[in-house]
Amino acid sequence: MTASVETVTVKVLLFASYADWIGRDTVEVSLPAPATVADLVRQLRDELPQADRLPTRPLTAINAVHATADSPLREGDEVALLPPLAGG
């Protein structure tokens, strides 16, 4: 009998230059559980073309609430990766 690996699947929202680099504004990602924002960013950088351009610690939000690299991810979360804002 083989043990199944639990996963957590999240929807990633990409904005501005991040969406431009990756070529889309959303992506669904499955990660081994338990998972954090840092795990998600690492997997994106490793697996998606041009995602290696993402910072290792981008500004993030989970379900529209500010998150940090060590914030845990839960099944069905919506994770936004937000590029730095410029303007005046």
MODELLER restraints for C-alpha pairs under 7 A, 6 or more apart:
rsr = mdl.restraints
at = mdl.atoms
rsr.add(forms.Gaussian(group=physical.xy_distance, feature=features.Distance(at['CA:5:A'], at['CA:32:A']), mean=6.80, stdev=0.5))
rsr.add(forms.Gaussian(group=physical.xy_distance, feature=features.Distance(at['CA:6:A'], at['CA:32:A']), mean=5.96, stdev=0.5))
rsr.add(forms.Gaussian(group=physical.xy_distance, feature=features.Distance(at['CA:6:A'], at['CA:33:A']), mean=5.51, stdev=0.5))
rsr.add(forms.Gaussian(group=physical.xy_distance, feature=features.Distance(at['CA:7:A'], at['CA:30:A']), mean=6.18, stdev=0.5))
rsr.add(forms.Gaussian(group=physical.xy_distance, feature=features.Distance(at['CA:7:A'], at['CA:31:A']), mean=5.30, stdev=0.5))
rsr.add(forms.Gaussian(group=physical.xy_distance, feature=features.Distance(at['CA:7:A'], at['CA:32:A']), mean=4.34, stdev=0.5))
rsr.add(forms.Gaussian(group=physical.xy_distance, feature=features.Distance(at['CA:7:A'], at['CA:33:A']), mean=4.76, stdev=0.5))
rsr.add(forms.Gaussian(group=physical.xy_distance, feature=features.Distance(at['CA:8:A'], at['CA:30:A']), mean=5.53, stdev=0.5))
rsr.add(forms.Gaussian(group=physical.xy_distance, feature=features.Distance(at['CA:8:A'], at['CA:31:A']), mean=5.39, stdev=0.5))
rsr.add(forms.Gaussian(group=physical.xy_distance, feature=features.Distance(at['CA:8:A'], at['CA:32:A']), mean=6.31, stdev=0.5))
rsr.add(forms.Gaussian(group=physical.xy_distance, feature=features.Distance(at['CA:8:A'], at['CA:33:A']), mean=5.66, stdev=0.5))
rsr.add(forms.Gaussian(group=physical.xy_distance, feature=features.Distance(at['CA:8:A'], at['CA:74:A']), mean=6.15, stdev=0.5))
rsr.add(forms.Gaussian(group=physical.xy_distance, feature=features.Distance(at['CA:8:A'], at['CA:75:A']), mean=4.78, stdev=0.5))
rsr.add(forms.Gaussian(group=physical.xy_distance, feature=features.Distance(at['CA:9:A'], at['CA:28:A']), mean=6.92, stdev=0.5))
rsr.add(forms.Gaussian(group=physical.xy_distance, feature=features.Distance(at['CA:9:A'], at['CA:29:A']), mean=5.52, stdev=0.5))
rsr.add(forms.Gaussian(group=physical.xy_distance, feature=features.Distance(at['CA:9:A'], at['CA:30:A']), mean=4.17, stdev=0.5))
rsr.add(forms.Gaussian(group=physical.xy_distance, feature=features.Distance(at['CA:9:A'], at['CA:31:A']), mean=6.38, stdev=0.5))
rsr.add(forms.Gaussian(group=physical.xy_distance, feature=features.Distance(at['CA:9:A'], at['CA:75:A']), mean=5.27, stdev=0.5))
rsr.add(forms.Gaussian(group=physical.xy_distance, feature=features.Distance(at['CA:9:A'], at['CA:76:A']), mean=5.94, stdev=0.5))
rsr.add(forms.Gaussian(group=physical.xy_distance, feature=features.Distance(at['CA:10:A'], at['CA:28:A']), mean=5.80, stdev=0.5))
rsr.add(forms.Gaussian(group=physical.xy_distance, feature=features.Distance(at['CA:10:A'], at['CA:29:A']), mean=5.51, stdev=0.5))
rsr.add(forms.Gaussian(group=physical.xy_distance, feature=features.Distance(at['CA:10:A'], at['CA:30:A']), mean=6.51, stdev=0.5))
rsr.add(forms.Gaussian(group=physical.xy_distance, feature=features.Distance(at['CA:10:A'], at['CA:75:A']), mean=6.14, stdev=0.5))
rsr.add(forms.Gaussian(group=physical.xy_distance, feature=features.Distance(at['CA:10:A'], at['CA:76:A']), mean=5.02, stdev=0.5))
rsr.add(forms.Gaussian(group=physical.xy_distance, feature=features.Distance(at['CA:10:A'], at['CA:77:A']), mean=5.01, stdev=0.5))
rsr.add(forms.Gaussian(group=physical.xy_distance, feature=features.Distance(at['CA:10:A'], at['CA:78:A']), mean=5.89, stdev=0.5))
rsr.add(forms.Gaussian(group=physical.xy_distance, feature=features.Distance(at['CA:11:A'], at['CA:26:A']), mean=6.88, stdev=0.5))
rsr.add(forms.Gaussian(group=physical.xy_distance, feature=features.Distance(at['CA:11:A'], at['CA:27:A']), mean=5.92, stdev=0.5))
rsr.add(forms.Gaussian(group=physical.xy_distance, feature=features.Distance(at['CA:11:A'], at['CA:28:A']), mean=4.55, stdev=0.5))
rsr.add(forms.Gaussian(group=physical.xy_distance, feature=features.Distance(at['CA:11:A'], at['CA:29:A']), mean=6.43, stdev=0.5))
rsr.add(forms.Gaussian(group=physical.xy_distance, feature=features.Distance(at['CA:11:A'], at['CA:76:A']), mean=6.91, stdev=0.5))
rsr.add(forms.Gaussian(group=physical.xy_distance, feature=features.Distance(at['CA:11:A'], at['CA:77:A']), mean=6.38, stdev=0.5))
rsr.add(forms.Gaussian(group=physical.xy_distance, feature=features.Distance(at['CA:11:A'], at['CA:78:A']), mean=4.82, stdev=0.5))
rsr.add(forms.Gaussian(group=physical.xy_distance, feature=features.Distance(at['CA:11:A'], at['CA:79:A']), mean=6.12, stdev=0.5))
rsr.add(forms.Gaussian(group=physical.xy_distance, feature=features.Distance(at['CA:12:A'], at['CA:26:A']), mean=5.45, stdev=0.5))
rsr.add(forms.Gaussian(group=physical.xy_distance, feature=features.Distance(at['CA:12:A'], at['CA:27:A']), mean=5.21, stdev=0.5))
rsr.add(forms.Gaussian(group=physical.xy_distance, feature=features.Distance(at['CA:12:A'], at['CA:28:A']), mean=6.04, stdev=0.5))
rsr.add(forms.Gaussian(group=physical.xy_distance, feature=features.Distance(at['CA:12:A'], at['CA:78:A']), mean=5.91, stdev=0.5))
rsr.add(forms.Gaussian(group=physical.xy_distance, feature=features.Distance(at['CA:12:A'], at['CA:79:A']), mean=4.79, stdev=0.5))
rsr.add(forms.Gaussian(group=physical.xy_distance, feature=features.Distance(at['CA:12:A'], at['CA:80:A']), mean=5.78, stdev=0.5))
rsr.add(forms.Gaussian(group=physical.xy_distance, feature=features.Distance(at['CA:13:A'], at['CA:25:A']), mean=5.82, stdev=0.5))
rsr.add(forms.Gaussian(group=physical.xy_distance, feature=features.Distance(at['CA:13:A'], at['CA:26:A']), mean=4.67, stdev=0.5))
rsr.add(forms.Gaussian(group=physical.xy_distance, feature=features.Distance(at['CA:13:A'], at['CA:27:A']), mean=6.87, stdev=0.5))
rsr.add(forms.Gaussian(group=physical.xy_distance, feature=features.Distance(at['CA:13:A'], at['CA:79:A']), mean=6.03, stdev=0.5))
rsr.add(forms.Gaussian(group=physical.xy_distance, feature=features.Distance(at['CA:13:A'], at['CA:80:A']), mean=4.56, stdev=0.5))
rsr.add(forms.Gaussian(group=physical.xy_distance, feature=features.Distance(at['CA:13:A'], at['CA:81:A']), mean=6.20, stdev=0.5))
rsr.add(forms.Gaussian(group=physical.xy_distance, feature=features.Distance(at['CA:14:A'], at['CA:25:A']), mean=4.69, stdev=0.5))
rsr.add(forms.Gaussian(group=physical.xy_distance, feature=features.Distance(at['CA:14:A'], at['CA:26:A']), mean=5.85, stdev=0.5))
rsr.add(forms.Gaussian(group=physical.xy_distance, feature=features.Distance(at['CA:14:A'], at['CA:80:A']), mean=6.19, stdev=0.5))
rsr.add(forms.Gaussian(group=physical.xy_distance, feature=features.Distance(at['CA:14:A'], at['CA:81:A']), mean=5.41, stdev=0.5))
rsr.add(forms.Gaussian(group=physical.xy_distance, feature=features.Distance(at['CA:14:A'], at['CA:82:A']), mean=6.93, stdev=0.5))
rsr.add(forms.Gaussian(group=physical.xy_distance, feature=features.Distance(at['CA:15:A'], at['CA:25:A']), mean=6.33, stdev=0.5))
rsr.add(forms.Gaussian(group=physical.xy_distance, feature=features.Distance(at['CA:15:A'], at['CA:81:A']), mean=6.78, stdev=0.5))
rsr.add(forms.Gaussian(group=physical.xy_distance, feature=features.Distance(at['CA:15:A'], at['CA:82:A']), mean=6.03, stdev=0.5))
rsr.add(forms.Gaussian(group=physical.xy_distance, feature=features.Distance(at['CA:15:A'], at['CA:83:A']), mean=6.88, stdev=0.5))
rsr.add(forms.Gaussian(group=physical.xy_distance, feature=features.Distance(at['CA:16:A'], at['CA:83:A']), mean=6.99, stdev=0.5))
rsr.add(forms.Gaussian(group=physical.xy_distance, feature=features.Distance(at['CA:18:A'], at['CA:54:A']), mean=6.90, stdev=0.5))
rsr.add(forms.Gaussian(group=physical.xy_distance, feature=features.Distance(at['CA:18:A'], at['CA:83:A']), mean=6.82, stdev=0.5))
rsr.add(forms.Gaussian(group=physical.xy_distance, feature=features.Distance(at['CA:19:A'], at['CA:25:A']), mean=4.85, stdev=0.5))
rsr.add(forms.Gaussian(group=physical.xy_distance, feature=features.Distance(at['CA:21:A'], at['CA:50:A']), mean=5.70, stdev=0.5))
rsr.add(forms.Gaussian(group=physical.xy_distance, feature=features.Distance(at['CA:21:A'], at['CA:51:A']), mean=6.87, stdev=0.5))
rsr.add(forms.Gaussian(group=physical.xy_distance, feature=features.Distance(at['CA:22:A'], at['CA:49:A']), mean=6.42, stdev=0.5))
rsr.add(forms.Gaussian(group=physical.xy_distance, feature=features.Distance(at['CA:22:A'], at['CA:50:A']), mean=5.65, stdev=0.5))
rsr.add(forms.Gaussian(group=physical.xy_distance, feature=features.Distance(at['CA:22:A'], at['CA:51:A']), mean=5.99, stdev=0.5))
rsr.add(forms.Gaussian(group=physical.xy_distance, feature=features.Distance(at['CA:35:A'], at['CA:72:A']), mean=5.87, stdev=0.5))
rsr.add(forms.Gaussian(group=physical.xy_distance, feature=features.Distance(at['CA:35:A'], at['CA:73:A']), mean=5.55, stdev=0.5))
rsr.add(forms.Gaussian(group=physical.xy_distance, feature=features.Distance(at['CA:36:A'], at['CA:69:A']), mean=6.67, stdev=0.5))
rsr.add(forms.Gaussian(group=physical.xy_distance, feature=features.Distance(at['CA:36:A'], at['CA:70:A']), mean=5.46, stdev=0.5))
rsr.add(forms.Gaussian(group=physical.xy_distance, feature=features.Distance(at['CA:36:A'], at['CA:71:A']), mean=5.36, stdev=0.5))
rsr.add(forms.Gaussian(group=physical.xy_distance, feature=features.Distance(at['CA:36:A'], at['CA:72:A']), mean=4.31, stdev=0.5))
rsr.add(forms.Gaussian(group=physical.xy_distance, feature=features.Distance(at['CA:36:A'], at['CA:73:A']), mean=5.28, stdev=0.5))
rsr.add(forms.Gaussian(group=physical.xy_distance, feature=features.Distance(at['CA:37:A'], at['CA:68:A']), mean=6.92, stdev=0.5))
rsr.add(forms.Gaussian(group=physical.xy_distance, feature=features.Distance(at['CA:37:A'], at['CA:69:A']), mean=4.89, stdev=0.5))
rsr.add(forms.Gaussian(group=physical.xy_distance, feature=features.Distance(at['CA:37:A'], at['CA:70:A']), mean=6.04, stdev=0.5))
rsr.add(forms.Gaussian(group=physical.xy_distance, feature=features.Distance(at['CA:37:A'], at['CA:71:A']), mean=5.76, stdev=0.5))
rsr.add(forms.Gaussian(group=physical.xy_distance, feature=features.Distance(at['CA:37:A'], at['CA:72:A']), mean=6.53, stdev=0.5))
rsr.add(forms.Gaussian(group=physical.xy_distance, feature=features.Distance(at['CA:37:A'], at['CA:73:A']), mean=6.66, stdev=0.5))
rsr.add(forms.Gaussian(group=physical.xy_distance, feature=features.Distance(at['CA:38:A'], at['CA:69:A']), mean=4.65, stdev=0.5))
rsr.add(forms.Gaussian(group=physical.xy_distance, feature=features.Distance(at['CA:38:A'], at['CA:70:A']), mean=6.26, stdev=0.5))
rsr.add(forms.Gaussian(group=physical.xy_distance, feature=features.Distance(at['CA:41:A'], at['CA:56:A']), mean=6.66, stdev=0.5))
rsr.add(forms.Gaussian(group=physical.xy_distance, feature=features.Distance(at['CA:44:A'], at['CA:51:A']), mean=6.12, stdev=0.5))
rsr.add(forms.Gaussian(group=physical.xy_distance, feature=features.Distance(at['CA:45:A'], at['CA:51:A']), mean=4.60, stdev=0.5))
rsr.add(forms.Gaussian(group=physical.xy_distance, feature=features.Distance(at['CA:45:A'], at['CA:52:A']), mean=4.34, stdev=0.5))
rsr.add(forms.Gaussian(group=physical.xy_distance, feature=features.Distance(at['CA:45:A'], at['CA:54:A']), mean=6.73, stdev=0.5))
rsr.add(forms.Gaussian(group=physical.xy_distance, feature=features.Distance(at['CA:46:A'], at['CA:52:A']), mean=6.70, stdev=0.5))
rsr.add(forms.Gaussian(group=physical.xy_distance, feature=features.Distance(at['CA:57:A'], at['CA:69:A']), mean=6.51, stdev=0.5))
rsr.add(forms.Gaussian(group=physical.xy_distance, feature=features.Distance(at['CA:58:A'], at['CA:81:A']), mean=6.40, stdev=0.5))
rsr.add(forms.Gaussian(group=physical.xy_distance, feature=features.Distance(at['CA:58:A'], at['CA:82:A']), mean=6.68, stdev=0.5))
rsr.add(forms.Gaussian(group=physical.xy_distance, feature=features.Distance(at['CA:58:A'], at['CA:83:A']), mean=6.91, stdev=0.5))
rsr.add(forms.Gaussian(group=physical.xy_distance, feature=features.Distance(at['CA:59:A'], at['CA:81:A']), mean=6.07, stdev=0.5))
rsr.add(forms.Gaussian(group=physical.xy_distance, feature=features.Distance(at['CA:59:A'], at['CA:82:A']), mean=5.25, stdev=0.5))
rsr.add(forms.Gaussian(group=physical.xy_distance, feature=features.Distance(at['CA:59:A'], at['CA:83:A']), mean=6.70, stdev=0.5))
rsr.add(forms.Gaussian(group=physical.xy_distance, feature=features.Distance(at['CA:60:A'], at['CA:66:A']), mean=6.15, stdev=0.5))
rsr.add(forms.Gaussian(group=physical.xy_distance, feature=features.Distance(at['CA:60:A'], at['CA:67:A']), mean=5.41, stdev=0.5))
rsr.add(forms.Gaussian(group=physical.xy_distance, feature=features.Distance(at['CA:60:A'], at['CA:68:A']), mean=6.71, stdev=0.5))
rsr.add(forms.Gaussian(group=physical.xy_distance, feature=features.Distance(at['CA:60:A'], at['CA:79:A']), mean=6.89, stdev=0.5))
rsr.add(forms.Gaussian(group=physical.xy_distance, feature=features.Distance(at['CA:60:A'], at['CA:80:A']), mean=5.48, stdev=0.5))
rsr.add(forms.Gaussian(group=physical.xy_distance, feature=features.Distance(at['CA:60:A'], at['CA:81:A']), mean=4.82, stdev=0.5))
rsr.add(forms.Gaussian(group=physical.xy_distance, feature=features.Distance(at['CA:60:A'], at['CA:82:A']), mean=5.88, stdev=0.5))
rsr.add(forms.Gaussian(group=physical.xy_distance, feature=features.Distance(at['CA:61:A'], at['CA:67:A']), mean=4.80, stdev=0.5))
rsr.add(forms.Gaussian(group=physical.xy_distance, feature=features.Distance(at['CA:61:A'], at['CA:79:A']), mean=5.66, stdev=0.5))
rsr.add(forms.Gaussian(group=physical.xy_distance, feature=features.Distance(at['CA:61:A'], at['CA:80:A']), mean=5.12, stdev=0.5))
rsr.add(forms.Gaussian(group=physical.xy_distance, feature=features.Distance(at['CA:61:A'], at['CA:81:A']), mean=6.91, stdev=0.5))
rsr.add(forms.Gaussian(group=physical.xy_distance, feature=features.Distance(at['CA:62:A'], at['CA:77:A']), mean=6.50, stdev=0.5))
rsr.add(forms.Gaussian(group=physical.xy_distance, feature=features.Distance(at['CA:62:A'], at['CA:78:A']), mean=5.66, stdev=0.5))
rsr.add(forms.Gaussian(group=physical.xy_distance, feature=features.Distance(at['CA:62:A'], at['CA:79:A']), mean=4.55, stdev=0.5))
rsr.add(forms.Gaussian(group=physical.xy_distance, feature=features.Distance(at['CA:62:A'], at['CA:80:A']), mean=6.44, stdev=0.5))
rsr.add(forms.Gaussian(group=physical.xy_distance, feature=features.Distance(at['CA:63:A'], at['CA:77:A']), mean=6.21, stdev=0.5))
rsr.add(forms.Gaussian(group=physical.xy_distance, feature=features.Distance(at['CA:63:A'], at['CA:78:A']), mean=5.09, stdev=0.5))
rsr.add(forms.Gaussian(group=physical.xy_distance, feature=features.Distance(at['CA:63:A'], at['CA:79:A']), mean=6.32, stdev=0.5))
